């Protein structure tokens, strides 16, 4: 995967620890574009780069081989990312969790999000997980439709415990035998 290019010239590679700050900035920008109208104003204000950076540093410096972040780059600019690893909540059971899947608006509709998701599902199929899952905010109909189109099944509804935004979420899953497809 390192250095692999998609047909449209987007470079796909694993993220490195020195990119944590840039990744946090990208994460915040895309998260706010996506959830800015759904999330309470307090959450939008508080979930900034300073708040997100420690999590990205921890993810990118982890020695757990199951934790990975893959970047999509146009030139030197991040235009997409997928991050996955061990589940952060019991709702996932023994499935791996896709923690983040974000694509810049300039790249949406070109297949980059599907490419990143398939890549993560394929890599997760080689790890110790009994399938894969992700959590999506219930009101995010566009993402839910996207995940269904890529074989995801909505299997549960739950409240994200916060601490800042107690959103109503949907658990989308891919069973282990279908991960590599």
PyMOL commands that set and color helices and strands:
alter all, ss='L'
color gray80, all
select helices_A, chain A and resi 17-35+41-46+49-61+90-92+105-107+112-124+141-149+176-178
alter helices_A, ss='H'
color red, helices_A
select strands_A, chain A and resi 4-5+11-14+68-74+77-85+96-103+132-137+153-159+168-174
alter strands_A, ss='S'
color yellow, strands_A
deselect
rebuild
show_as cartoon
